[in-house]
Amino acid sequence: MKYKKGQRYKVNGVSFRVTNHKKWCYALTDDYVYHIPFEFAKLYEGIEEGDPVRLSGKLEGDEKKLDDLVVLKGNGTLIIKKGYFWDGCSGPTIDTDTNQRGGLVHDSIYQLMHYKLIKKNYKNRSLTDELFYQLLIKDGMTPFRAKYFWCGVRGFGFLFI
């Protein structure tokens, strides 16, 4: 599917619109909650059970700060708030219904690492990249194409955190 600027979409539980922003392609139009499987959540370094990590920021063209833009709890609950911007999957890729959710979850966790809200290390990157791969498969991408995307984040993801 070719996404059109200004249009709203709902794909695999993610409600978003295509932006006119120079850097960010997409903006959430509703909060999105994803429960990271326990086998992943328990392995992340820098996340404590009772003390969630939080990323705050500003909305495009707005001076109003948005608290808790991304929240990752120790039990693996990832909350991404309405107004969060992301750029979709990077590289020579085409955004489709099969990579929107994976790209959103991956980008939000990478931003937590970028701002040092969770440890920026090989282990956390590996977990996030594997989670990305699993979401691509779950959302209908072929394993061959999903491996291509996974190779991209494994090989070049460190440049973005």
Sequence and secondary structure as in RCSB ss.txt:
>XXXX:A:sequence
MKYKKGQRYKVNGVSFRVTNHKKWCYALTDDYVYHIPFEFAKLYEGIEEGDPVRLSGKLEGDEKKLDDLVVLKGN
GTLIIKKGYFWDGCSGPTIDTDTNQRGGLVHDSIYQLMHYKLIKKNYKNRSLTDELFYQLLIKDGMTPFRAKYFW
CGVRGFGFLFI
>XXXX:A:secstr
    TT EEEETTEEEEE   SS  EEESS EEEE  HHHHTT TT BTTB EEEEEE TT   EEEEEEEE TT
SEEEE TT EE  S SS    TTTHHHHHHHHHHHHHHHTTSS  SHHHHHHHHHHHHHHHHHTT  HHHHHHHH
HHHHHHGGGG 
